[in-house]
Structure formats: C-alpha cells, structure tokens
Amino acid sequence: MADTLLDDVGGLLRETADQVVLPLFRKLDDDDVTEKVPGELVTVADRRAEEMISASLRRLRPGSVVVGEEGVADDPALLRHLRGTGDVWLVDPVDGTSNFAAGRRPFALMVALLTDGEPAAAWVLDPLAGTLAVARAGEGTWLDGRPVRTTGDTPAVGALRGAAMSRFLPAASKARVEAGGARLGELLPGQHCAGREYLDVLTGEQQFVLFWRTLPWDHAPGALLVRAAGGVARRFDGTDYHPADEGNGLLVAASEQVWTQVREALLGAE
C-alpha cells in the first residue's frame, strides 16, 4: 500500500489514540463524563480527540470541512456539508463511547473522506487491538497494511455468523429479527461499537451486521471499508447506503450472496 493520504490519516489516528484517548482509558473522573442528550454519553477524550483530529485534517487538506460527531452535537447545521462539493471529513473521535466510559473494550477512532459528496477514503482504528483498516474507493481495503477481501466461500445459511443491533429496532422488526436468527448459525447482540463490527466483517470473524440507527460518522467509514473489500452495505429495501441519506436500517454483509441470505432470514418480506 503506497498512499500518502492513507498513511498520514492512519498515523494521525494512532497518534491521537496514544496521546489523548488511551491515557484516559479507565482513568476518567465523574465530571469527565456527561450526557449530550439522555442516554448519549460524551467524555473529555471524545472532545479532545476530535479537536486534535480536526485540526490535523484541515492542515492535510486546506479548505476542507470537518463534520465531527461532537461538532454536530453543538451545531447540527454542519450536516449540510455532506451533500456539498470539495473535501469533507467525517470524524468519530471515540466510537463506542459507552464502552470507553465504562472502562470496557472495544472502542475505535474513525474517519471518512467525502469528495464532492461521495465517499472517497476511510479509516478505522481499534487502538487496544492495534488494528487499523484503511480504504480508497475503487482501489481496495487494507488491514494492517495488507490487502483484504471479504468475498470467498460463502457458508451455508445455517453457518452464517453476525450481529444485530436490536435495541433501537421497532418492536415488530425486533421480533422478526430475533426469530429469524434461529435460521442462522449465530446471531450476536453486538459490541456497542460500530467500528469493531465493521472490522470483524473484514477479518471474517463475522459475515454480517445489522444496524437500525445510521448516524453518518458511525457508518461512512466502515461501509466504505467493507464495500472496497468486496462487501455490501445497503438499506433494508436494497438501496445503497449513503452517509447523507436520512432514515434508519442498514445491513452490511461480506458479499452479495450473504446480504441476500441474511436479509431473507432476518427481515423476510419487510
């Protein structure tokens, strides 16, 4: 992999993890953790990491715009840039904040680059595992510097393994998904960290993951990583995921065949 931008942003995420995020892991004071809205935590690590990442990204691409999770919490109008022209960075400084605040793993640092409104590059770092995935749209995905593909032999439906984030699903959909899980090899409850879920699809630890909430900083990086590796990221109705689209429901799979099989098993005719 020879790509200066991929290397520069990957290095930035590692540096931010080492200097800002990991020194605060399991060392947060009570007043270091607050709620943005009921049930949505933010820590000093989130804020400091977003500041460091954002400043560096602007230096890498002068004139670019940063749309960070914490910045949007303060100014939701920033989301308008996701349909704009030029370079726009999406930043999730600590994905899995509830895990991080509780002193649990996993958590991740994530960035995506949109150029003229389309996903162009992505980065996901699990700092405790030391795992970094990067991608360029149309060029491929690399996991710790090695090219990775999610396509290959597809297990039978009864051997497929993956996760479903059922907490926010509407009651009828939740019941359907939970019942459909019996048709698969293993339906996991999820790790409360989208970044780790996407990494596990890349490594083959799981073949799919289903989400209901689709905030752009949670999914733009991972969706591009999986797609560039040969996988699929689509809404439940089969339309391709785009970070600027509003709405809920996203099924990510290692291949077209896996996506079709899992959708039928978990969602049926929905």
Backbone as JSON, one array per atom type, in Angstrom:
{
  "sequence": "MADTLLDDVGGLLRETADQVVLPLFRKLDDDDVTEKVPGELVTVADRRAEEMISASLRRLRPGSVVVGEEGVADDPALLRHLRGTGDVWLVDPVDGTSNFAAGRRPFALMVALLTDGEPAAAWVLDPLAGTLAVARAGEGTWLDGRPVRTTGDTPAVGALRGAAMSRFLPAASKARVEAGGARLGELLPGQHCAGREYLDVLTGEQQFVLFWRTLPWDHAPGALLVRAAGGVARRFDGTDYHPADEGNGLLVAASEQVWTQVREALLGAE",
  "N": [[0.85, -1.19, 0.0], [0.82, 2.01, -1.04], [0.23, 5.06, -0.34], [0.06, 8.29, 0.36], [-1.87, 9.9, 1.69], [-3.55, 7.98, 2.93], [-1.7, 6.85, 4.67], [-0.96, 9.12, 6.19], [-3.34, 9.94, 7.54], [-3.95, 7.6, 8.88], [-1.71, 7.46, 10.56], [-2.21, 9.76, 12.05], [-4.52, 9.02, 13.48], [-3.5, 6.96, 15.07], [-1.63, 8.43, 16.56], [-3.32, 10.22, 17.91], [-4.81, 8.42, 19.43], [-2.77, 7.41, 21.08], [-1.85, 9.71, 22.42], [-4.08, 11.07, 23.45], [-6.51, 9.52, 23.8], [-6.05, 6.82, 24.89], [-4.51, 7.39, 27.26], [-6.55, 8.27, 28.95], [-8.2, 6.14, 29.29], [-10.02, 4.16, 31.46], [-9.4, 5.94, 33.42], [-10.99, 8.07, 33.87], [-12.57, 10.77, 35.54], [-15.57, 11.42, 37.45], [-16.68, 13.85, 36.58], [-15.68, 13.95, 34.06], [-17.3, 12.74, 32.29], [-20.24, 13.23, 30.59], [-23.72, 13.78, 29.62], [-24.87, 14.26, 26.38], [-27.42, 14.24, 25.33], [-30.2, 12.63, 26.93], [-29.02, 9.45, 27.73], [-26.98, 9.47, 25.85], [-23.68, 9.51, 25.91], [-20.79, 11.59, 26.41], [-17.31, 12.12, 26.57], [-14.36, 13.66, 28.01], [-12.3, 12.71, 26.49], [-13.47, 12.2, 23.99], [-14.0, 14.83, 23.1], [-11.46, 16.1, 23.18], [-10.0, 14.47, 21.46], [-11.42, 14.82, 19.05], [-10.88, 17.52, 18.56], [-8.08, 17.46, 18.14], [-7.83, 15.68, 15.93], [-9.41, 17.0, 14.02], [-8.1, 19.49, 13.61], [-5.69, 18.61, 12.49], [-6.56, 17.31, 10.16], [-7.58, 19.44, 8.7], [-5.22, 20.75, 8.14], [-3.99, 18.88, 6.51], [-5.63, 18.88, 4.24], [-6.1, 21.75, 3.1], [-8.77, 24.07, 3.25], [-10.7, 22.18, 3.42], [-13.64, 20.73, 4.99], [-14.67, 19.84, 8.24], [-16.78, 17.5, 9.65], [-17.66, 16.57, 12.55], [-18.64, 14.24, 15.13], [-19.0, 15.4, 17.7], [-18.91, 18.08, 17.06], [-21.21, 18.33, 15.5], [-23.11, 17.83, 17.43], [-23.08, 20.23, 18.77], [-23.66, 21.97, 16.69], [-25.92, 21.26, 14.57], [-26.33, 22.04, 11.93], [-24.05, 21.6, 10.49], [-24.24, 19.23, 9.13], [-25.16, 19.75, 6.6], [-23.04, 19.91, 4.89], [-22.48, 17.38, 3.96], [-23.62, 16.9, 1.55], [-22.28, 18.59, -0.04], [-19.77, 20.24, -2.12], [-16.26, 19.65, -2.86], [-13.79, 18.69, -0.36], [-14.8, 16.85, 2.42], [-14.58, 15.91, 5.72], [-15.59, 13.25, 7.76], [-15.84, 12.59, 11.16], [-15.47, 10.41, 13.83], [-14.54, 10.58, 16.93], [-14.25, 8.94, 19.22], [-15.55, 6.06, 18.88], [-18.02, 4.05, 20.28], [-18.38, 5.12, 22.79], [-19.8, 4.62, 25.17], [-18.76, 2.17, 25.98], [-16.07, 2.92, 26.34], [-16.3, 4.85, 28.4], [-17.13, 3.25, 30.45], [-14.95, 1.74, 30.92], [-14.58, -0.46, 29.3], [-13.77, -2.6, 26.52], [-14.83, -3.02, 23.1], [-13.54, 0.0, 21.53], [-13.23, 2.62, 19.1], [-11.44, 4.72, 16.73], [-12.47, 6.79, 14.12], [-12.55, 7.84, 10.7], [-13.82, 9.32, 7.73], [-13.47, 10.32, 4.34], [-15.18, 12.45, 2.25], [-15.57, 13.35, -1.09], [-16.76, 15.8, -3.11], [-19.28, 15.02, -2.26], [-19.28, 12.23, -2.31], [-18.24, 9.13, -0.84], [-14.79, 8.72, -0.42], [-12.47, 7.83, 0.87], [-11.41, 5.93, 3.78], [-10.95, 5.25, 7.29], [-10.44, 3.15, 10.08], [-9.59, 2.63, 13.37], [-8.85, 0.36, 15.87], [-7.66, 0.92, 18.84], [-6.81, -0.57, 21.09], [-6.58, -3.18, 20.19], [-4.76, -2.63, 18.27], [-5.33, -2.57, 15.61], [-5.65, -1.4, 12.33], [-7.66, -0.34, 9.73], [-7.88, 0.66, 6.36], [-9.12, 2.38, 3.45], [-9.52, 3.05, -0.06], [-11.87, 4.33, -2.23], [-12.83, 2.33, -4.93], [-10.31, 1.25, -5.16], [-9.48, -0.48, -3.12], [-9.17, -2.25, 0.07], [-7.21, -2.21, 3.01], [-5.87, -4.04, 5.68], [-4.12, -3.51, 8.46], [-2.0, -2.89, 6.75], [-2.07, -4.87, 4.8], [-3.64, -6.14, 1.9], [-7.14, -6.85, 1.84], [-9.93, -9.0, 1.32], [-13.41, -9.52, 1.43], [-14.94, -11.32, 0.16], [-15.42, -14.71, -0.93], [-15.52, -18.19, -0.17], [-18.85, -18.84, 0.64], [-20.49, -19.45, 3.62], [-23.05, -21.9, 4.4], [-26.47, -20.93, 4.99], [-27.22, -21.7, 7.56], [-24.83, -21.6, 8.87], [-23.92, -19.07, 8.99], [-22.58, -16.22, 10.65], [-23.13, -13.42, 12.67], [-23.99, -10.03, 13.73], [-26.72, -8.29, 15.29], [-27.98, -5.17, 15.92], [-30.3, -4.77, 17.98], [-31.51, -3.12, 19.81], [-32.67, -0.58, 19.21], [-34.49, -1.16, 17.26], [-37.77, -1.08, 15.78], [-40.6, -2.55, 17.46], [-41.96, -4.66, 16.04], [-40.14, -5.28, 13.99], [-37.94, -5.99, 15.52], [-38.85, -8.33, 16.79], [-39.12, -9.95, 14.54], [-36.49, -10.09, 13.59], [-35.17, -11.31, 15.76], [-36.5, -13.78, 15.84], [-35.82, -14.73, 13.3], [-33.14, -15.12, 13.6], [-32.74, -17.71, 14.44], [-32.47, -19.18, 12.18], [-29.97, -18.84, 11.31], [-26.4, -19.39, 11.78], [-25.27, -18.14, 14.08], [-26.46, -15.48, 15.96], [-25.4, -12.54, 17.07], [-25.4, -10.19, 19.85], [-24.16, -7.75, 19.46], [-21.54, -5.25, 19.89], [-21.61, -2.69, 20.82], [-20.1, -0.87, 19.43], [-19.64, 0.36, 16.46], [-17.45, 0.55, 14.75], [-15.79, -1.64, 15.47], [-17.46, -3.74, 14.76], [-17.52, -3.51, 11.95], [-14.79, -3.99, 11.41], [-14.69, -6.67, 12.19], [-16.18, -7.88, 10.21], [-14.43, -7.52, 8.09], [-12.26, -9.11, 8.91], [-13.37, -11.61, 8.89], [-14.4, -12.65, 11.14], [-17.07, -12.32, 11.54], [-19.87, -12.53, 9.31], [-21.78, -10.68, 8.7], [-23.59, -7.68, 9.69], [-26.21, -6.02, 11.3], [-27.82, -2.92, 11.55], [-29.85, -0.39, 13.14], [-30.0, 2.44, 13.8], [-28.32, 4.96, 11.93], [-26.19, 6.96, 12.02], [-24.07, 9.27, 10.38], [-21.23, 9.45, 10.95], [-20.83, 7.11, 12.29], [-21.05, 5.13, 10.36], [-20.2, 5.77, 7.71], [-17.32, 5.45, 7.47], [-16.88, 2.62, 7.98], [-18.67, 1.39, 6.17], [-17.57, 2.04, 3.68], [-15.08, 0.75, 3.91], [-15.86, -1.97, 3.94], [-17.26, -2.2, 1.49], [-15.23, -1.56, -0.38], [-13.7, -3.76, -0.06], [-15.12, -5.7, -1.25], [-17.58, -6.27, -0.2], [-21.01, -5.57, 0.88], [-23.17, -2.83, 1.6], [-26.19, -1.9, 2.49], [-29.44, -0.35, 2.64], [-32.43, -1.64, 4.23], [-34.29, -1.96, 2.21], [-32.82, -2.5, 0.01], [-31.49, -0.43, -1.29], [-28.47, 1.35, -1.92], [-26.31, 2.35, 0.73], [-25.8, 5.71, 1.74], [-23.94, 8.25, 3.31], [-25.17, 10.76, 3.64], [-27.84, 10.34, 3.5], [-30.97, 10.37, 5.11], [-32.79, 8.44, 7.56], [-33.45, 5.06, 8.72], [-32.01, 1.81, 9.4], [-29.81, -0.6, 8.23], [-28.02, -3.02, 6.54], [-25.14, -4.82, 6.51], [-22.85, -6.79, 4.74], [-20.61, -9.51, 3.95], [-20.64, -10.26, 1.32], [-22.55, -10.17, -1.77], [-24.2, -12.44, -1.91], [-24.31, -13.27, 0.78], [-25.58, -11.03, 1.89], [-28.14, -11.17, 0.71], [-29.08, -13.65, 1.68], [-29.06, -13.24, 4.47], [-30.76, -11.04, 4.75], [-33.21, -12.15, 3.94], [-33.5, -14.11, 5.92], [-33.6, -12.61, 8.33], [-35.3, -10.42, 7.93], [-37.26, -11.08, 6.15], [-40.11, -10.52, 4.25], [-40.14, -7.83, 4.68]],
  "CA": [[0.0, 0.0, 0.0], [1.61, 3.24, -1.12], [-0.73, 6.16, -0.46], [0.45, 9.23, 1.41], [-3.01, 10.32, 2.5], [-3.95, 6.88, 3.79], [-0.69, 6.75, 5.73], [-0.98, 10.3, 7.06], [-4.51, 9.93, 8.43], [-3.76, 6.46, 9.77], [-0.77, 7.87, 11.59], [-2.88, 10.73, 12.92], [-5.4, 8.3, 14.41], [-2.65, 6.28, 16.06], [-1.06, 9.46, 17.43], [-4.4, 10.71, 18.77], [-5.1, 7.36, 20.4], [-1.67, 7.31, 22.05], [-1.65, 10.93, 23.2], [-5.3, 11.62, 24.03], [-7.56, 8.59, 24.17], [-5.62, 5.73, 25.77], [-4.15, 7.84, 28.61], [-7.75, 8.49, 29.75], [-8.98, 4.9, 29.42], [-10.12, 3.69, 32.85], [-8.88, 6.97, 34.33], [-11.92, 9.21, 33.81], [-13.28, 11.19, 36.74], [-17.01, 11.54, 37.25], [-17.02, 15.04, 35.8], [-15.14, 13.8, 32.71], [-18.33, 12.07, 31.5], [-21.53, 13.92, 30.66], [-24.7, 13.37, 28.63], [-25.27, 15.26, 25.39], [-28.86, 14.09, 25.49], [-30.36, 11.46, 27.79], [-28.55, 8.18, 27.2], [-25.88, 9.66, 24.9], [-22.55, 9.98, 26.68], [-19.61, 12.18, 25.79], [-16.24, 12.25, 27.55], [-13.31, 14.62, 27.63], [-11.5, 12.08, 25.44], [-14.15, 12.47, 22.71], [-13.84, 16.24, 22.71], [-10.06, 16.4, 22.9], [-9.6, 13.73, 20.26], [-12.0, 15.47, 17.87], [-10.12, 18.76, 18.32], [-6.77, 17.13, 17.58], [-8.01, 15.11, 14.61], [-9.96, 18.01, 13.1], [-7.06, 20.45, 13.27], [-4.71, 17.98, 11.61], [-7.18, 17.06, 8.86], [-7.64, 20.72, 7.97], [-3.87, 21.04, 7.64], [-3.71, 17.95, 5.42], [-6.4, 19.32, 3.08], [-6.55, 23.13, 3.33], [-10.05, 24.38, 2.64], [-11.66, 21.11, 3.66], [-14.6, 20.92, 6.07], [-14.75, 18.71, 9.17], [-18.07, 17.24, 10.27], [-17.38, 15.64, 13.63], [-19.79, 13.9, 15.96], [-19.2, 16.37, 18.77], [-19.22, 19.35, 16.43], [-22.62, 18.31, 15.09], [-23.92, 17.95, 18.65], [-23.16, 21.67, 19.06], [-24.17, 22.7, 15.52], [-26.45, 20.27, 13.62], [-26.3, 22.55, 10.55], [-22.85, 21.1, 9.81], [-24.59, 18.08, 8.29], [-25.44, 20.18, 5.23], [-21.83, 19.75, 4.08], [-22.37, 16.03, 3.43], [-24.06, 16.95, 0.15], [-21.58, 19.7, -0.67], [-18.64, 19.98, -3.01], [-14.97, 19.7, -2.21], [-13.44, 17.64, 0.59], [-15.48, 16.9, 3.71], [-14.17, 14.83, 6.61], [-16.48, 12.79, 8.82], [-14.97, 12.16, 12.25], [-15.99, 9.86, 15.09], [-13.28, 10.57, 17.68], [-14.27, 7.72, 20.03], [-16.75, 5.26, 18.6], [-18.15, 3.15, 21.41], [-18.13, 5.94, 23.98], [-20.33, 3.98, 26.39], [-17.75, 1.2, 26.4], [-14.89, 3.65, 26.82], [-16.61, 5.48, 29.67], [-17.27, 2.19, 31.46], [-13.7, 1.02, 31.03], [-14.68, -1.71, 28.56], [-13.47, -2.63, 25.11], [-13.98, -2.25, 22.2], [-13.86, 1.34, 21.05], [-12.46, 2.86, 17.88], [-11.34, 6.07, 16.17], [-12.89, 6.59, 12.73], [-12.59, 8.99, 9.8], [-14.11, 9.09, 6.31], [-13.33, 11.48, 3.47], [-16.12, 12.58, 1.14], [-15.16, 14.31, -2.11], [-17.94, 16.16, -3.91], [-20.45, 14.3, -1.76], [-19.17, 10.78, -2.41], [-17.17, 8.55, -0.02], [-13.56, 8.54, -1.19], [-11.47, 7.1, 1.65], [-11.91, 5.63, 5.12], [-10.0, 4.75, 8.28], [-10.97, 2.71, 11.37], [-8.53, 2.14, 14.24], [-9.12, -0.19, 17.2], [-6.34, 1.17, 19.44], [-6.41, -1.61, 22.03], [-6.14, -4.32, 19.38], [-3.71, -2.18, 17.37], [-5.77, -2.88, 14.25], [-6.01, -0.25, 11.51], [-8.15, -0.63, 8.39], [-7.96, 1.85, 5.51], [-9.65, 2.07, 2.11], [-9.74, 4.04, -1.1], [-12.97, 3.91, -3.1], [-12.41, 1.84, -6.23], [-8.94, 0.73, -5.15], [-9.35, -1.62, -2.22], [-9.09, -2.1, 1.52], [-6.03, -2.8, 3.62], [-5.97, -4.28, 7.11], [-2.75, -3.5, 8.96], [-1.06, -2.82, 5.63], [-2.22, -5.99, 3.86], [-4.94, -6.1, 1.22], [-8.11, -7.8, 2.38], [-11.19, -9.16, 0.6], [-14.42, -10.2, 2.25], [-15.59, -12.34, -0.66], [-14.78, -16.02, -0.9], [-16.52, -19.22, 0.05], [-19.94, -18.38, 1.48], [-21.06, -20.54, 4.42], [-24.48, -22.13, 4.3], [-27.24, -20.01, 5.84], [-27.18, -22.18, 8.94], [-23.49, -21.43, 9.44], [-23.56, -17.65, 8.98], [-22.41, -15.63, 11.98], [-23.12, -11.96, 12.61], [-24.59, -9.3, 14.85], [-27.88, -7.43, 15.05], [-28.18, -4.17, 16.96], [-31.77, -4.81, 18.06], [-32.01, -2.23, 20.86], [-33.47, 0.53, 18.7], [-35.42, -1.62, 16.24], [-39.19, -1.09, 16.12], [-40.97, -3.81, 18.12], [-42.27, -5.71, 15.07], [-38.89, -5.67, 13.33], [-37.1, -6.66, 16.52], [-39.36, -9.69, 16.96], [-38.83, -10.68, 13.31], [-35.05, -10.34, 13.55], [-34.82, -12.3, 16.78], [-37.0, -15.08, 15.41], [-35.06, -15.15, 12.14], [-31.8, -15.52, 14.0], [-32.67, -19.16, 14.6], [-32.15, -19.78, 10.88], [-28.56, -18.59, 11.06], [-25.51, -20.11, 12.67], [-25.17, -17.43, 15.36], [-26.85, -14.08, 15.92], [-24.75, -11.91, 18.23], [-26.1, -8.98, 20.28], [-23.42, -6.53, 19.13], [-20.48, -4.86, 20.82], [-21.77, -1.26, 21.13], [-19.01, -0.16, 18.75], [-19.81, 0.06, 15.03], [-16.15, 0.36, 14.13], [-15.33, -3.01, 15.68], [-18.32, -4.62, 13.97], [-17.02, -3.48, 10.57], [-13.51, -4.69, 11.38], [-14.92, -8.1, 12.3], [-16.58, -8.35, 8.88], [-13.21, -7.58, 7.27], [-11.39, -10.21, 9.34], [-14.07, -12.87, 8.76], [-14.94, -13.04, 12.45], [-18.5, -12.43, 11.28], [-20.16, -12.32, 7.89], [-22.77, -9.61, 8.52], [-24.02, -6.9, 10.86], [-27.43, -5.26, 11.05], [-27.98, -1.74, 12.4], [-31.05, 0.43, 12.94], [-29.55, 3.84, 13.69], [-27.24, 5.06, 10.94], [-25.54, 8.26, 12.06], [-23.05, 9.18, 9.32], [-19.87, 9.2, 11.45], [-20.77, 5.72, 12.72], [-21.15, 4.15, 9.28], [-19.49, 6.12, 6.47], [-16.0, 4.8, 7.35], [-16.95, 1.17, 7.88], [-19.36, 0.97, 4.96], [-16.62, 2.11, 2.57], [-14.1, -0.32, 4.09], [-16.44, -3.25, 3.53], [-17.54, -2.16, 0.05], [-13.98, -1.59, -1.14], [-13.16, -5.11, 0.08], [-15.99, -6.62, -1.98], [-18.82, -6.5, 0.5], [-22.23, -4.83, 0.56], [-23.78, -2.05, 2.68], [-27.43, -1.43, 1.91], [-30.64, -0.21, 3.45], [-33.23, -2.85, 4.23], [-35.03, -2.09, 0.95], [-31.87, -2.83, -1.04], [-30.8, 0.74, -1.83], [-27.13, 1.53, -1.37], [-26.16, 3.32, 1.82], [-25.03, 6.94, 1.55], [-23.92, 8.91, 4.62], [-26.03, 11.94, 3.73], [-29.25, 9.94, 3.5], [-31.63, 10.2, 6.39], [-33.53, 7.19, 7.65], [-32.89, 4.02, 9.58], [-31.9, 0.47, 8.86], [-28.64, -0.85, 7.4], [-27.5, -4.38, 6.6], [-23.8, -4.9, 5.93], [-22.52, -8.2, 4.57], [-19.32, -9.78, 3.31], [-20.82, -10.44, -0.12], [-23.92, -10.06, -2.26], [-24.94, -13.65, -1.53], [-24.56, -13.23, 2.22], [-26.58, -9.99, 2.14], [-29.44, -11.68, 0.31], [-29.47, -14.71, 2.6], [-29.33, -12.69, 5.81], [-31.96, -10.22, 4.69], [-34.36, -13.04, 3.9], [-33.64, -14.78, 7.21], [-33.9, -11.71, 9.44], [-36.31, -9.41, 7.63], [-38.32, -11.67, 5.35], [-40.73, -9.69, 3.21], [-40.26, -6.44, 5.18]],
  "C": [[0.89, 1.23, 0.0], [0.66, 4.39, -1.39], [-0.46, 7.11, 0.69], [-0.72, 9.62, 2.29], [-3.46, 9.21, 3.44], [-2.98, 6.73, 4.95], [-0.78, 7.91, 6.71], [-2.15, 10.27, 8.04], [-4.43, 8.73, 9.37], [-2.79, 6.79, 10.9], [-1.37, 8.86, 12.56], [-3.78, 10.02, 13.92], [-4.58, 7.57, 15.48], [-2.07, 7.28, 17.07], [-2.12, 9.98, 18.4], [-4.75, 9.68, 19.83], [-4.02, 7.33, 21.49], [-1.59, 8.52, 22.97], [-2.89, 11.39, 23.97], [-6.23, 10.55, 24.59], [-7.09, 7.55, 25.19], [-5.16, 6.21, 27.15], [-5.35, 8.08, 29.53], [-8.58, 7.22, 29.95], [-8.86, 4.35, 30.83], [-9.53, 4.68, 33.85], [-9.76, 8.21, 34.31], [-12.49, 9.5, 35.2], [-14.76, 11.33, 36.42], [-17.37, 12.73, 36.37], [-16.39, 15.04, 34.4], [-16.15, 13.17, 31.76], [-19.65, 12.8, 31.69], [-22.47, 13.33, 29.6], [-24.99, 14.52, 27.68], [-26.79, 15.38, 25.37], [-29.03, 12.86, 26.36], [-29.94, 10.16, 27.1], [-27.4, 8.27, 26.24], [-24.7, 10.3, 25.62], [-21.51, 10.66, 25.79], [-18.57, 12.35, 26.89], [-15.24, 13.31, 27.09], [-12.43, 14.03, 26.53], [-12.12, 12.31, 24.07], [-13.84, 13.88, 22.22], [-12.39, 16.56, 22.35], [-9.57, 15.7, 21.64], [-10.16, 14.39, 19.0], [-11.25, 16.77, 17.56], [-8.79, 18.46, 17.64], [-6.9, 16.61, 16.15], [-8.46, 16.18, 13.61], [-8.89, 19.01, 12.67], [-6.06, 19.87, 12.28], [-5.3, 17.7, 10.23], [-7.28, 18.33, 8.03], [-6.26, 21.1, 7.42], [-3.53, 20.13, 6.47], [-4.4, 18.38, 4.13], [-6.92, 20.73, 3.34], [-7.84, 23.41, 2.57], [-11.1, 23.3, 2.84], [-12.53, 21.44, 4.88], [-14.6, 19.66, 6.93], [-16.15, 18.66, 9.76], [-17.84, 16.15, 11.31], [-18.61, 15.4, 14.49], [-20.04, 14.95, 17.02], [-19.49, 17.76, 18.2], [-20.67, 19.44, 16.02], [-23.54, 18.41, 16.31], [-24.1, 19.41, 19.03], [-23.81, 22.46, 17.94], [-24.67, 21.71, 14.47], [-26.4, 20.74, 12.17], [-25.06, 22.09, 9.79], [-23.17, 19.94, 8.87], [-24.87, 18.48, 6.84], [-24.23, 19.95, 4.32], [-21.72, 18.36, 3.46], [-22.86, 15.92, 2.0], [-23.31, 18.02, -0.63], [-20.47, 19.26, -1.59], [-17.34, 20.07, -2.22], [-14.78, 18.55, -1.25], [-14.13, 17.88, 1.93], [-15.05, 15.67, 4.51], [-15.3, 14.52, 7.6], [-15.62, 12.17, 9.91], [-15.79, 11.62, 13.41], [-14.77, 9.66, 15.99], [-13.14, 9.38, 18.61], [-15.59, 7.02, 19.75], [-16.84, 4.18, 19.66], [-17.89, 3.89, 22.71], [-18.65, 5.29, 25.26], [-19.38, 2.91, 26.9], [-16.55, 1.89, 27.03], [-15.14, 4.23, 28.21], [-16.72, 4.46, 30.8], [-15.99, 1.39, 31.65], [-13.7, -0.32, 30.32], [-14.15, -1.54, 27.14], [-14.64, -3.29, 24.4], [-14.44, -0.81, 22.06], [-12.91, 1.62, 19.89], [-12.4, 4.35, 17.56], [-11.6, 5.94, 14.68], [-12.94, 7.92, 11.97], [-13.02, 8.51, 8.42], [-13.91, 10.4, 5.58], [-14.37, 11.39, 2.37], [-15.57, 13.64, 0.19], [-16.33, 14.55, -3.05], [-19.15, 15.29, -3.55], [-20.36, 12.79, -1.78], [-18.02, 10.26, -1.54], [-15.94, 8.23, -0.86], [-12.5, 7.73, -0.45], [-11.98, 6.92, 3.08], [-10.8, 5.03, 5.98], [-10.76, 4.32, 9.53], [-9.81, 2.1, 12.15], [-9.13, 1.61, 15.53], [-7.81, -0.08, 17.96], [-5.89, 0.11, 20.43], [-5.93, -2.86, 21.3], [-4.95, -3.95, 18.49], [-4.04, -2.38, 15.92], [-6.21, -1.62, 13.52], [-6.45, -0.74, 10.13], [-8.29, 0.67, 7.63], [-8.48, 1.44, 4.14], [-9.65, 3.29, 1.24], [-10.86, 3.51, -1.98], [-12.43, 3.49, -4.46], [-11.03, 1.22, -6.28], [-8.75, -0.45, -4.22], [-9.26, -1.22, -0.77], [-7.85, -2.82, 2.03], [-6.23, -2.91, 5.13], [-4.55, -4.47, 7.64], [-1.73, -3.63, 7.83], [-1.19, -3.91, 4.6], [-3.58, -5.93, 3.2], [-5.86, -7.19, 1.75], [-9.34, -7.8, 1.49], [-12.15, -9.93, 1.49], [-15.11, -11.32, 1.47], [-14.77, -13.62, -0.63], [-15.87, -17.06, -0.76], [-17.58, -18.71, 1.01], [-20.48, -19.56, 2.29], [-22.54, -20.72, 4.11], [-25.2, -21.21, 5.27], [-27.13, -20.42, 7.3], [-25.83, -22.07, 9.61], [-23.06, -19.97, 9.49], [-23.56, -17.09, 10.4], [-22.37, -14.12, 11.84], [-23.89, -11.36, 13.76], [-25.79, -8.5, 14.39], [-28.04, -6.48, 16.22], [-29.69, -3.97, 17.12], [-32.35, -3.8, 19.05], [-32.98, -1.18, 20.35], [-34.46, 0.11, 17.61], [-36.87, -1.44, 16.69], [-39.59, -2.49, 16.61], [-41.21, -4.94, 17.11], [-41.01, -6.21, 14.37], [-37.98, -6.42, 14.28], [-37.53, -8.11, 16.7], [-39.02, -10.54, 15.74], [-37.34, -11.05, 13.25], [-34.66, -11.42, 14.56], [-35.3, -13.69, 16.42], [-36.18, -15.62, 14.24], [-33.65, -15.6, 12.47], [-31.64, -17.01, 14.16], [-32.31, -19.87, 13.31], [-30.66, -19.65, 10.55], [-27.7, -19.37, 12.05], [-25.42, -19.48, 14.04], [-25.54, -15.97, 15.14], [-26.38, -13.43, 17.21], [-25.47, -10.61, 18.59], [-25.39, -7.68, 19.92], [-22.51, -6.09, 20.25], [-20.54, -3.39, 21.22], [-20.62, -0.43, 20.56], [-19.08, -0.53, 17.27], [-18.47, -0.21, 14.36], [-15.63, -1.06, 14.27], [-16.16, -4.0, 14.89], [-17.84, -4.67, 12.52], [-15.67, -4.2, 10.45], [-13.71, -6.2, 11.42], [-15.47, -8.69, 11.01], [-15.35, -8.47, 7.99], [-12.35, -8.79, 7.63], [-12.04, -11.57, 9.14], [-14.58, -13.41, 10.08], [-16.46, -13.16, 12.38], [-18.74, -12.08, 9.82], [-21.15, -11.18, 7.65], [-22.96, -8.86, 9.82], [-25.21, -6.06, 10.44], [-27.54, -4.13, 12.06], [-29.36, -1.12, 12.15], [-30.65, 1.88, 12.8], [-28.34, 3.92, 12.77], [-26.67, 6.47, 10.9], [-24.3, 8.22, 11.16], [-21.64, 8.89, 9.82], [-19.72, 7.76, 11.94], [-20.59, 4.75, 11.56], [-20.44, 4.51, 7.98], [-18.12, 5.45, 6.39], [-16.11, 3.3, 7.12], [-17.62, 0.68, 6.62], [-18.41, 1.01, 3.76], [-15.56, 1.01, 2.69], [-14.63, -1.65, 3.57], [-16.7, -3.28, 2.03], [-16.26, -2.29, -0.77], [-13.3, -2.96, -1.06], [-14.03, -6.16, -0.61], [-17.32, -6.89, -1.34], [-19.93, -5.55, 0.1], [-22.69, -4.08, 1.8], [-25.02, -1.38, 2.11], [-28.5, -1.24, 2.97], [-31.47, -1.49, 3.34], [-33.98, -3.06, 2.92], [-34.11, -2.36, -0.24], [-31.15, -1.66, -1.66], [-29.45, 0.91, -1.15], [-27.11, 2.59, -0.28], [-25.35, 4.52, 1.36], [-25.08, 7.72, 2.85], [-24.81, 10.13, 4.76], [-27.52, 11.59, 3.77], [-29.78, 9.83, 4.91], [-32.39, 8.88, 6.38], [-32.78, 6.17, 8.48], [-32.79, 2.71, 8.84], [-30.74, 0.3, 7.9], [-28.19, -2.29, 7.62], [-26.19, -4.43, 5.83], [-23.41, -6.37, 5.86], [-21.24, -8.35, 3.77], [-19.44, -9.93, 1.81], [-22.29, -10.25, -0.47], [-24.76, -11.25, -1.8], [-25.27, -13.65, -0.04], [-25.64, -12.19, 2.53], [-27.98, -10.51, 1.85], [-29.95, -12.74, 1.3], [-29.85, -14.16, 3.97], [-30.57, -11.83, 5.79], [-33.21, -11.08, 4.7], [-34.59, -13.7, 5.26], [-34.13, -13.84, 8.3], [-35.07, -10.77, 9.19], [-37.45, -9.95, 6.79], [-38.82, -10.72, 4.29], [-40.85, -8.24, 3.63], [-39.92, -5.45, 4.09]]
}
